[in-house]
Amino acid sequence: MPNLQDLRRRIRAVKSTRQITKAMKMVSAAKLRRAQERVTAARPYTIKMMQIFADLQRRAPEYRHPLLSGRDGEADSAPARPRVLLVVITGDKGLCGPFNTNLIKRAQEFLRENDKTDVELVLIGRKGFEFFKRRPVTIRRHHLGVTGSGRINFADVQQITGEVIADFTGEGESFDRVYLLYSEFKSALQQRQVVEQLLPVGRGTDADTSGGGATETLVEYLYEQPPDEIFGAILPKLIETQLHRALLESVASEMGARMTAMESASKNADDVINRLTLNMNRVRQATITREIIEVVSGAAAL
């Protein structure tokens, strides 16, 4: 049975841990509120960008752009084994419950589902990079510190977007499809792992954003620029917007998961403190009882 000194030492240690988890919960709650505001503000802009792009596609259905069509659908140039690029967004820090674990598991499922293709990874976040660098997978590049501060630098988004577009449209060893894996923010208690196709940008992009479907009456507009210039300007912006929104969703999901995990850790610390206090009182009571018995026994012997 542990003595009183050991129990008091353990109670002090758990109380210190509880103090840290409560502070981390408060910090995460404040960051979650700001991150949720950014996600809420970014979603309408992303939807409007998709609506504009869908409208342009319906007005120029015969136009072909390098970002609109994949090479794996062409009979003459399609490789025997398609090449796929998967962009995985994880966190840079831990102590956020199953947030990073669920994303890594979903990435492993994607690799198993696409075992007939050559899959390479672009890892955004330290946790994903530390996991996959010890596995037999091909890491094309990695980006650390993009989401670590809780704020997204748009210069990082532009850099990553430019690299992904270059991977897709580059000469020689280019990719046939690019997918994006991130955690979509639902609430502080619920996050959903999403895999969506980033490139090529297909007609499925406007499935839920057209508003009127096939019966919508198109209003005629006069465009000064030719289709090459319009699509060449809007498509990279669309991909930047999708990546930026995914990063914002990931930051909000991470903060929500960390707040929930720290709240659970604080409650568990309370339970541990209560059990240790109960044990300490029992040990102290047994010690006092034993001392009383020894005093009474000594007095009786005299």
C-alpha positions as CSV (number, residue, x, y, z in Angstrom):
1,M,0.0,0.0,0.0
2,P,1.5,3.4,-0.9
3,N,2.3,5.8,1.9
4,L,0.8,9.2,2.5
5,Q,3.8,11.0,1.0
6,D,3.5,9.2,-2.3
7,L,-0.2,9.8,-2.5
8,R,0.2,13.5,-1.8
9,R,2.9,13.7,-4.4
10,R,0.7,12.1,-7.0
11,I,-2.2,14.3,-6.2
12,R,-0.1,17.4,-6.6
13,A,1.2,16.1,-10.0
14,V,-2.4,15.4,-11.3
15,K,-3.5,18.8,-10.1
16,S,-0.7,20.5,-12.0
17,T,-1.7,18.5,-15.1
18,R,-5.3,19.5,-14.7
19,Q,-4.3,23.1,-14.5
20,I,-2.4,22.8,-17.8
21,T,-5.3,21.0,-19.5
22,K,-7.8,23.6,-18.4
23,A,-5.6,26.4,-19.7
24,M,-5.2,24.6,-23.0
25,K,-8.9,24.2,-23.2
26,M,-9.5,27.9,-22.7
27,V,-6.9,28.8,-25.4
28,S,-8.3,26.3,-27.8
29,A,-11.8,27.6,-27.2
30,A,-10.7,31.2,-28.0
31,K,-8.9,30.0,-31.2
32,L,-11.8,27.9,-32.2
33,R,-14.2,30.9,-32.1
34,R,-11.9,32.9,-34.5
35,A,-11.3,29.9,-36.7
36,Q,-15.0,29.2,-36.9
37,E,-15.6,32.8,-38.0
38,R,-13.0,32.5,-40.8
39,V,-14.6,29.2,-42.0
40,T,-18.0,30.8,-42.0
41,A,-16.8,33.8,-43.9
42,A,-14.8,31.7,-46.5
43,R,-17.6,29.2,-47.4
44,P,-19.9,31.7,-49.3
45,Y,-16.9,32.9,-51.3
46,T,-16.0,29.4,-52.3
47,I,-19.5,28.6,-53.3
48,K,-19.8,31.7,-55.4
49,M,-16.5,30.9,-57.1
50,M,-17.9,27.5,-58.0
51,Q,-21.1,29.0,-59.3
52,I,-19.2,31.4,-61.5
53,F,-17.0,28.6,-62.9
54,A,-20.1,26.4,-63.5
55,D,-21.7,29.2,-65.3
56,L,-18.7,29.7,-67.5
57,Q,-18.5,26.0,-68.3
58,R,-22.1,26.0,-69.4
59,R,-21.5,28.9,-71.7
60,A,-18.4,27.4,-73.2
61,P,-18.9,23.6,-73.1
62,E,-16.6,22.9,-76.0
63,Y,-13.6,24.7,-74.5
64,R,-10.7,22.6,-73.2
65,H,-8.2,23.8,-70.7
66,P,-5.2,21.8,-69.3
67,L,-6.8,22.0,-65.8
68,L,-10.2,20.7,-67.0
69,S,-9.3,17.4,-68.5
70,G,-7.2,14.5,-67.2
71,R,-4.7,12.6,-69.4
72,D,-5.8,9.3,-68.0
73,G,-9.0,9.5,-70.1
74,E,-7.1,9.8,-73.4
75,A,-6.5,6.5,-75.1
76,D,-3.3,7.5,-76.9
77,S,-1.5,9.2,-74.1
78,A,-2.9,7.4,-71.0
79,P,-0.1,5.6,-69.1
80,A,-0.5,2.0,-68.2
81,R,-0.4,2.9,-64.5
82,P,-2.0,6.2,-63.7
83,R,-0.2,8.6,-61.4
84,V,-2.1,10.2,-58.5
85,L,-1.1,13.0,-56.2
86,L,-2.7,13.1,-52.7
87,V,-2.5,16.3,-50.7
88,V,-2.9,15.4,-47.0
89,I,-3.6,18.2,-44.4
90,T,-2.8,17.3,-40.8
91,G,-1.9,19.3,-37.8
92,D,1.6,20.3,-36.6
93,K,0.8,19.6,-32.9
94,G,-0.7,16.8,-30.9
95,L,-3.0,16.7,-27.8
96,C,-6.0,17.0,-30.1
97,G,-7.6,13.6,-29.6
98,P,-8.1,11.4,-32.7
99,F,-7.9,14.4,-35.1
100,N,-4.5,13.5,-36.7
101,T,-5.0,9.7,-36.3
102,N,-8.3,9.8,-38.3
103,L,-6.7,11.7,-41.1
104,I,-3.7,9.3,-41.3
105,K,-6.1,6.3,-41.3
106,R,-8.1,7.8,-44.1
107,A,-4.9,8.4,-46.1
108,Q,-3.9,4.8,-45.6
109,E,-7.3,3.7,-46.8
110,F,-6.9,5.8,-49.9
111,L,-3.5,4.2,-50.6
112,R,-5.1,0.7,-50.2
113,E,-8.0,1.6,-52.5
114,N,-5.7,3.0,-55.2
115,D,-3.1,0.2,-55.1
116,K,-3.3,-0.1,-58.9
117,T,-2.0,3.5,-59.3
118,D,1.3,5.2,-58.4
119,V,0.3,7.5,-55.5
120,E,2.6,10.2,-54.2
121,L,1.9,12.4,-51.2
122,V,2.1,16.1,-50.5
123,L,2.0,16.4,-46.7
124,I,0.9,19.6,-45.0
125,G,1.5,19.3,-41.3
126,R,4.2,17.8,-39.1
127,K,2.1,14.9,-37.8
128,G,1.4,13.5,-41.2
129,F,5.0,13.9,-42.3
130,E,6.4,12.2,-39.1
131,F,4.1,9.3,-39.7
132,F,4.6,8.7,-43.4
133,K,8.4,9.3,-43.6
134,R,8.8,6.0,-41.8
135,R,6.5,4.1,-44.2
136,P,7.2,2.8,-47.7
137,V,5.3,5.6,-49.5
138,T,6.6,8.2,-51.9
139,I,6.6,11.7,-50.4
140,R,6.9,14.3,-53.1
141,R,7.2,17.3,-50.7
142,H,6.1,18.4,-47.3
143,H,5.1,21.7,-45.8
144,L,5.5,22.4,-42.0
145,G,4.1,25.2,-40.0
146,V,1.3,26.1,-42.4
147,T,-1.5,25.6,-39.8
148,G,0.6,25.6,-36.6
149,S,-0.2,29.2,-35.6
150,G,-3.9,28.8,-36.2
151,R,-3.8,31.5,-38.9
152,I,-3.3,30.7,-42.6
153,N,-0.8,32.7,-44.6
154,F,-2.3,33.1,-48.1
155,A,1.3,33.3,-49.5
156,D,1.7,29.6,-48.4
157,V,-1.6,28.8,-50.1
158,Q,-0.4,30.4,-53.4
159,Q,2.9,28.5,-53.2
160,I,1.3,25.1,-52.6
161,T,-1.3,25.8,-55.3
162,G,1.4,26.7,-57.8
163,E,3.4,23.6,-57.1
164,V,0.3,21.3,-57.4
165,I,-0.7,22.9,-60.7
166,A,2.9,22.5,-62.0
167,D,2.8,18.8,-60.9
168,F,-0.4,18.3,-62.8
169,T,0.4,20.2,-66.0
170,G,4.1,19.8,-66.1
171,E,5.9,18.1,-69.0
172,G,7.2,14.6,-68.5
173,E,6.3,13.0,-65.2
174,S,3.0,14.8,-64.6
175,F,0.1,13.5,-62.6
176,D,-3.3,12.3,-63.9
177,R,-5.3,13.3,-60.9
178,V,-4.8,15.3,-57.7
179,Y,-6.9,14.7,-54.6
180,L,-7.2,16.7,-51.4
181,L,-7.7,15.1,-48.0
182,Y,-8.7,17.3,-45.0
183,S,-11.0,17.4,-42.0
184,E,-14.2,19.2,-42.6
185,F,-15.5,21.2,-39.6
186,K,-19.0,20.3,-38.4
187,S,-18.8,21.2,-34.7
188,A,-16.4,21.1,-31.8
189,L,-17.5,17.5,-31.3
190,Q,-17.8,16.4,-34.9
191,Q,-15.3,16.5,-37.8
192,R,-15.5,14.6,-41.1
193,Q,-12.6,13.4,-43.1
194,V,-13.1,14.4,-46.7
195,V,-11.4,13.3,-49.9
196,E,-12.2,15.5,-52.9
197,Q,-10.7,15.7,-56.4
198,L,-8.8,18.9,-56.8
199,L,-7.6,18.3,-60.4
200,P,-8.7,18.0,-63.1
201,V,-11.5,20.4,-62.4
202,G,-14.6,18.6,-63.7
203,R,-18.2,19.4,-64.3
204,G,-19.0,17.7,-61.0
205,T,-17.8,20.9,-59.3
206,D,-21.1,22.7,-60.0
207,A,-23.3,19.8,-58.9
208,D,-24.6,21.4,-55.7
209,T,-23.9,25.1,-56.5
210,S,-25.8,25.8,-59.7
211,G,-29.0,26.5,-57.8
212,G,-31.3,25.9,-60.8
213,G,-30.0,22.7,-62.4
214,A,-30.7,22.1,-66.1
215,T,-33.9,24.2,-66.0
216,E,-32.0,27.4,-65.1
217,T,-32.3,30.1,-67.7
218,L,-28.9,31.4,-68.6
219,V,-28.6,35.2,-68.8
220,E,-26.5,36.3,-71.7
221,Y,-23.3,38.2,-70.9
222,L,-20.7,39.8,-73.1
223,Y,-17.1,38.9,-72.2
224,E,-14.4,41.1,-73.5
225,Q,-11.6,38.5,-72.9
226,P,-11.3,35.3,-74.9
227,P,-12.0,32.0,-73.1
228,D,-8.2,31.3,-72.8
229,E,-7.7,34.4,-70.7
230,I,-10.9,34.0,-68.6
231,F,-10.3,30.3,-67.8
232,G,-6.6,30.9,-67.3
233,A,-7.3,33.5,-64.7
234,I,-10.3,31.9,-62.9
235,L,-9.1,28.2,-62.7
236,P,-6.0,28.9,-60.6
237,K,-8.0,31.2,-58.3
238,L,-10.7,28.4,-57.9
239,I,-8.0,25.9,-56.9
240,E,-6.5,28.5,-54.5
241,T,-9.9,29.1,-53.0
242,Q,-10.6,25.4,-52.5
243,L,-7.2,24.8,-50.8
244,H,-7.6,27.9,-48.6
245,R,-11.0,26.7,-47.5
246,A,-9.7,23.2,-46.7
247,L,-6.9,24.7,-44.6
248,L,-9.4,26.9,-42.7
249,E,-11.6,23.9,-42.2
250,S,-8.7,21.8,-40.9
251,V,-7.6,24.5,-38.4
252,A,-11.1,24.8,-37.0
253,S,-11.4,21.0,-36.8
254,E,-8.1,20.8,-35.0
255,M,-9.0,23.5,-32.5
256,G,-12.4,21.9,-31.8
257,A,-10.8,18.5,-31.3
258,R,-8.2,19.9,-29.0
259,M,-10.8,21.7,-26.9
260,T,-12.8,18.5,-26.6
261,A,-9.7,16.5,-25.7
262,M,-8.6,18.9,-23.1
263,E,-12.0,19.1,-21.5
264,S,-12.1,15.3,-21.3
265,A,-8.6,15.3,-19.9
266,S,-9.6,17.8,-17.2
267,K,-12.6,15.6,-16.2
268,N,-10.4,12.5,-16.1
269,A,-7.9,14.4,-13.9
270,D,-10.8,15.3,-11.5
271,D,-11.7,11.6,-11.3
272,V,-8.1,10.6,-10.6
273,I,-7.8,13.3,-7.9
274,N,-11.0,12.1,-6.2
275,R,-9.8,8.4,-6.2
276,L,-6.3,9.4,-4.9
277,T,-7.9,11.6,-2.2
278,L,-10.1,8.8,-1.1
279,N,-7.2,6.4,-1.0
280,M,-5.1,8.9,0.9
281,N,-7.9,9.4,3.5
282,R,-8.2,5.6,3.9
283,V,-4.4,5.3,4.4
284,R,-4.4,8.2,6.9
285,Q,-7.3,6.7,8.8
286,A,-5.6,3.3,8.9
287,T,-2.4,4.9,10.1
288,I,-4.3,6.8,12.9
289,T,-6.2,3.7,13.9
290,R,-2.9,1.7,14.1
291,E,-1.3,4.4,16.2
292,I,-4.2,4.5,18.6
293,I,-4.1,0.7,18.9
294,E,-0.4,0.8,19.6
295,V,-1.0,3.5,22.3
296,V,-3.8,1.6,23.9
297,S,-1.9,-1.7,23.8
298,G,1.1,0.0,25.4
299,A,-1.0,1.5,28.2
300,A,-2.6,-1.9,28.8
301,A,0.8,-3.5,29.1
302,L,1.8,-1.0,31.7
